[in-house]
Structure formats: C-alpha cells, structure tokens
Amino acid sequence: MSGLYGSISLDDGETWPFRRLISDDGPGRQVTMTDAIPFTLGASNAEPGGYLSVSQSKDGVINLISSRNHYAFNLAWLREKPPALPGGR
C-alpha cells in the first residue's frame, strides 16, 4: 500500500490505531491530478503526495485539500476497516 493516508489518535499522539488510505477503495485505475500528472487510485494506492491543508466543517465532514485534489470524508469512514484487497493482500 502506498500514498496519502489519514490517521486518528485517541491518546494525544501516543498511538495511532486508525490508519486508512485516502481513496475510494475501488479497483486500481489511472486518475489525472490537477497538474495533469496521472497516478493510480484504488484500494492499495492513493495520491502520492503534495502540499496539504485539512479542516473539519460543522457538519463533521473532513475536507482535505492537496496540491492536486480535494477529498471529503468523516471520522466514521476513517475509523472503518477498509475492504479486503483482492487476493487477500
């Protein structure tokens, strides 16, 4: 697995029990970023990086802006275990 991920700590950063790739959990496919550079997005790959800014709105939606894309999710999604990868990986 590689790429941009989110993590949650419930003990002021001592441990990080929740960690998840920021992706749609779908099959791998080429996605073009705003700078026209493609990357593979899928269950085992997320955006390779960029400059980041994140905020949580009053309705609980976490908005993550990279130098390439915008992602929106909530804490419940981040805490969910991602689906199993094809082939049990």
QUIDADA-V363403 format. One record per backbone hydrogen bond with DSSP energy under -1.0 kcal/mol. CO is the residue of the C=O (numbers start at 1). NH is the residue of the N-H. E is the energy in kcal/mol with one decimal. If there is no record, write none. Layout:
co nh e
CO NH E
CO NH E
This chain:
co nh e
2 46 -2.0
4 22 -2.6
6 20 -2.6
8 18 -1.3
11 14 -1.2
18 8 -2.2
20 6 -2.9
21 23 -1.4
26 43 -2.1
29 41 -2.8
31 39 -2.2
33 36 -2.3
37 33 -1.8
39 31 -2.9
41 29 -1.6
44 2 -1.5
45 42 -2.7
47 4 -2.5
53 65 -3.2
55 63 -3.2
57 60 -2.2
61 57 -2.7
62 73 -1.9
63 55 -1.9
64 71 -2.8
65 53 -2.0
68 34 -1.2
69 66 -3.1
71 64 -2.7
73 62 -4.2
74 78 -2.0
75 79 -2.1
76 80 -1.2
85 88 -1.9
